[in-house]
């Protein structure tokens, strides 16, 4: 455990949009220190000169450098997450791992087993849990005010076209990306799991309407299921929306009322009509931009870094633990098994 005076030292693997966001949030946190950045690309291609820290071309090179770090933040392409997590844990580092934790349940289990073996923490990044509407609806459900949950509908309709799926990018490649549910919509599946628990009796239908030349996988799907804890649900999703994101929304139909949270990033309360209940005023949510680089859901990464610092200093518990990260991988893997 860190002492209250010690800064928590972080190194970040992957210097794309989200990796830079991690580095920025570490740099802004008064109790943390950024000690290195790691990426396979040349430094002058990455726009990271404003971070005055050593740069390495691989995680191995960094781990051999002798630079002290407490935490490795893994923000590389999805397909590298599990192996890099295992490398960092082998070096006795705590890890912060961007979604998804792995591209299959088996690899996620290996990461958890290794972390237990070396007594290190695994922080799964699911920053949408910090948004005011998510916190509010979690409290509403746990208070019992909604009564029994009957139906939940999750709609995720975004634009991902050739501006996003570039030839030199890992996006769209099956072994590195994993699929639409892993890369685009796992945050929203996490919110659903966080609120309502596991699912069973899954049925699904998939299509690839206009991404055949852009990706190795589907762009759209309908998925329906039962919740293990009662009620039924569905996920309807597509990245074939023309030109710009449409919405990510969740509609909850329950015994004592109905609620809908929506907006591009499920960051607005659009409807609340609940028996004997007056909705409180929520804190404002950061507006989103088209690809969520630094706004929308990504604007909550400072909470992730704060949680890491608080946990390592013994002041808090993990907001999203490794088992929850594994569960999201498990749910998506079960859905994709129906292709």
C-alpha positions, 0 to 999 in steps of 0.5 A: 500500500502507498503512503499518503505522501508517496505519488503513485507512478503510472506508465501508459501503453498505447498513445492513441486518443484514449492513451493520451487521455490516461496520460493527461489525467495522470498528469493532472492528478496531484497524487500521481506521476506519469513516468513513461509512455509506450507505443510501437509508432514513432514518437513524432507521429503521436503528438505527445511531446507535451508529456516530458517523460521517457518514451519506449517502443515496447512494454518489454523495453520499458520493463527492462529500463529500471524506471520505477512504476506502480501501475501500467495503464493498458490502452493499446489495441484490444487484441493486445490487452490480455498479453500486455496485462500478463506481462505487467503483472509478471513484473509485479505491477498493478494494471489499469486495463481499457475495455475490453479486458480481453477478447475472450473469457479464457484470456480474461481468466488468465489475467485474473488468476495471475493478478491473484497469484502476484497480489496485484490489483486489476482496474477495469476501465468502465468510466460510464459508471461515473456519469450522473445519469448512470449513478442516478438510475443505479440508486433508483433501482437499488432503492426499490422505487421502480419495483420489479423490472419487466423490460430493458431495451438498450439501443446503440446507434452510432456512425463508424465509416471510412473516416474511422476504419482506416487501412492503417488502423487496428479498428475493424480487424478481427484479431485486434478489434474483436467486433462492434460489441467489444469496441463500440458498445461494451461500455453500455453492456457494462452499464446494463450488467451493473444495473440488472445482472447477468443474462441467459436464454440469448437469441441474436441476429446479425448483419453487415449492411455496409462495412464489408470493405471496412471490417472483418465483422458485423455492423448491426445486430438484434439480441434478446435475452432474459435477465437471471434476476427477473425480467427480459431485455434486448440490445439493438445496435448498429454502426451503419448510421449515416454521417454522425452518431444517433444515440445510445439509450436505455429504456427501463419498464418496471412495476412502478414506472418507466425511465429512459436515459439517452443522448449520444453516450447515454448521458441524459435523462430523457424520461422519468415517470415513477410512482410517488417519486420526484426526480432530483436535479442531476449534475451536468454531463460533458457533451460528446463529440463524434468519436468520443476522443476527449469528451462524452464518456471519455471525459470521465477518465479522471475518476478512474485515475482517482479511484486507482490512487484511492485504492492503492492508498487504502482509501477506497475499493475498486469501482470496476473490478476484474471479475466485472471486466471478465463478465462483460467479455463473457456476455459479449462472447456468448452473444457472438457465439450465436453467429 
